[in-house]
């Protein structure tokens, strides 16, 4: 808050398991304070080191009142450069929390760089890029960082998705199925049929949503004047028409998927099947929303 910081502790001190009812209650309480004139700069949620990020992020989309009052700015993960490679390499029966936290992040603080040499830091960066190619990495000591680097990052902004084309990496279509957590990106030239793409994403999120941590992309829809930008957290999906295509700009779609058990050829082929075969198909309306059941508003 403007003149002081308020700390709200959850009932059991943990917000890492499901879409949190107590977190929703706390956010609504803060929203009520704002409605009564309390100035709010932002809300910072600090989870435990064992927390799964998805339920926290999904909380902002699962409740209508919360989604109207707040927008999620981004996910920041702090890693210990001395031990992170060992942590993300650990084989566990269930979820490896360190892997999930790295995979979900928009910004990753590479902390304790004073305890490792330059070669080790580069090794950490290489491991992290395998999990999350798009995250911004910042080297720190004692977690000291410019607040502008971790606040106002707009990690869930559809406008930012339009600006992130350079971080998308084209892949070898012969890449095999990856049972570990990874991030993949690819481009598809040409326009996609709206209904086919909607059906593809709906089926993908329904069948693979648990393994898809985050998905995002910019889509060229046949007959649409504007670019369609989307993002998803597991099965929660949303997007909207955004910027117009420039005159002479190549119509192509760009996708990024972060998750586990990703079959890259399967993802590519699924999108490729949505390409428009008949250029004479009717134009689509530019105000439609994609969805797969219960989606969130972009």
N, C-alpha and C positions, 0 to 999 in steps of 0.2 A: 504494500500500500504506500501511498505517497509519503506519509510521515512516519511510518513504522512497518515492520514486517510482522505478519501474523502467521503462526504455525498451527496447523490443524493436524492432529495425530489420529489416524484411523483407529477404530475400536481395538483391533488386535495388532496394530502396528504393521500390517502387511496388506499390500494391494496387488498381489501378484498372481492370483488364482483364476478369477473369472471376471466378467463384467461386474464391477464392484457396486453394490447397492449403497454401501456406506460412502464410497467416493462420490457417487451421484448425489447423495444427500448433502455432503459437504460442499460440492460445487453449487448446488441449488441455494444453500445457505449463503455462500459468497455472492451469488447473483442477487439474492434478496438485499444484501448490504449495499450492492451497487445501485439497485433501484431506489434505495433510500438516500442516495447522494454520496456514498463512499467512493473515493477515487481508487481505481484499480490499474496498476501498471501491468500486472500479469500474474499468473499462477505457476509456480514451480513445483512439480511433483517429484520427490526423490524416493525411489524405490530401494528395496534391499538388494544386495548383491546377487541374490538367488531369484530375483523377480523375472517373470516372463513379460516382455513389453506389450505383447498383443492385447491382453485384456485391458490394460490401461488405455491404450489408444482407442480400442473399440468402445470404451465407455463414453467417449466424446461423440460417438455416432449413434449409439444405441438408444439414447434418451433424447426425445425431441426438445425438451426444455433446456437440457444441457447444450445441445448442438446449436440452439438459437442464441444462447448467451455466451458461448465460448467457441473458439476454434483452436485446434491443436497446431502448435507452431512447428514442433519438431522433436525428434528423439536424440538425445545426446548420451553417448556411452563413454565411460572412462575405463581405459584398460591399463594394466600394469605391464609395461614393456619387458620387465624381467621374467614374468611368468605367463603372459597371455598365450604364447604359442603352445605351452604345455597344457594350459586349461582348455583351449579349443581342440586339442588333439585327443583329449580324454574320451574313451569309449564308455558310454553309459547306456543302461537298459532303456531309460526314458530320454527326456530332453536334456541336451547339454545347454545349460542356461547361458554360458559364456558365448556359445555359438549364436544363439538366438539374439542376444543383446547386440552383438556385432552386426548380425544380418539385418536387424531392424533399424539401425542407427542412420541418422542423417549426418551427424557430426560425431567423430570419434577422437577423443583426447588421448594421445599416446603419452601417458604419464610415466614419471620416473626415468626419463631419458638419461638422467645423470648416473644411473646405475648400470647402463649398458653402453657398448660402443656403437659407432656408426653402422658397422656391418650388421649388428644385431637388430638395430632399428629398421634397417632396410628389409631384413628377414621378417620382422613383424608386419611391415607394410605389405609385403608380398603375400603373407598368409591372409591378411585382412581383405586384400583385393580379391582373393579367391571366393570369399564369402559375400563381399559387398563392394562392387566396383564403383558405385556411385557416391559413397560416403566421403565427406571431406575429412581429412586427417590432419590434426594439429599436434605438434610435438610440445610437451609441457614438462615443467618441473614443479613439484608440489601442487599440481593442478592449477597453476596460475595461468589465466587466460583472459583476453579482452572479452568483456561481456557481449560486445557486438558480434563476436564469433559464435556465440552459443544462444543468443536471443535474437528474435526477429529473423530467423533463418528460413522461414516459410517452407519447411520441408514437406508439408502436405498441400501446398498451394498448386492449383492447376496451372497457373501462370508460370510457375517455376518449372513444371514439367515440360512446358513448351521451350524452355531455355536450356534443357539438359541433353540435347541431342549429342553433344560431343562426348558424353560419358557412356553412351551406348556402344557396345562392342559387337561388331559382326562376328559370327561364329562359323566354324567349319560344320556344315550340315551333317557331316558324318560323325560328329561328336557323339559318344555313347551316352547311355543313360547314367546319370550321376546319383548315387544313393546318398551322398553326403550333402551338406548344405552348400549352395553355390548361388551365384547370380549370373544370369545369361541375358544377352540383349541381341536384337537383330532388327533389320529393316526389311520391309516388304514393299516392292514397287507396285504401283497401281492403286485403284480404288477398291474398297471393300463394300460388299452388300450389307446394308444395315441389319436386316433380319437374320442373315446367316451369321454375322459377327455377334449379334446379341445372343443367338442360340449357342454359339461356340463358347462364349464367355460364361453363359449361364451353366452349361454342362461342366465346363472346366472348374468353376468355383464350387459347384455342387459336389463333384466327385473328388477334386484335388484341393479344395479350399483349406483343409487342415494343414496340408504340406506347403501351401503357398503363403509365405509370410507377408510379402508385399508385391504388388503388381502395379505397373503404371505404363502409360503410353500415350502417343499422339497418333490419331487414326484419320486416314483420308477416306471419308464416306462418300460413296458414289452420289453425285448430284448435289452435294452439300457445299455451300459457299464458304463455310467456316471449318476450321480444324476441330476435331473432337478430342479432348484430353480427358483421360480417366485415371483413377487410382483405386486400389483395393487393399484392404487389410484382411487377410484370410478370406472369408466369404462376404464381407461387407464391401460393396462396390458402388461407385458413383462417378459421375463425370458430367461434362456439359460442352456445348459448342463454344469455342473461344475466338481465336484470331482468324481473320479471313486469309485465305490462300493468296499469295502475291501473284501478280501477273507473270506467267512464265515459270513459276516455281514448280519443281517436280512433285507430283502427287505420290507420296510414299508414306507408309505407316511405320512407326518405331515402337518397339516393345521392350520392356525390362521385366523379368520375373526373378524374384529372390525366394528361395525355399529349398526344400529337400526332396529327394526322389524325382528330380526334374529330368524328363526325357526331352532333350532339346529338339530332335527331329520331329517328335510328336507335336510339340508346341508350334514349331514352324509350319508343319504340314496342316495343322488345324487352322491356322490363320490363312495360309495360302488357299485353302478350300473356300474361303470367304470372298476371294477376289471376284469382281464382276466379269462375267463372260460376255454379256450382251450390253454394249454401251448404250443401247436404246432404252434401257430400263427407266422407269419413272423416277423423277427426282424425289428426294425425301424432304420432309419438313426439318427445319433447323432448330426446332425447340424441343426435340424429343429427348428422353432420358433412357439410358440403358439401365438394366437391373436384372438381378437374379433373386427373386424373392424379396427379402427385407434388405434394401440397400440404404446407403446413407446419402445425404444431400451433399453435393460438392460445395 
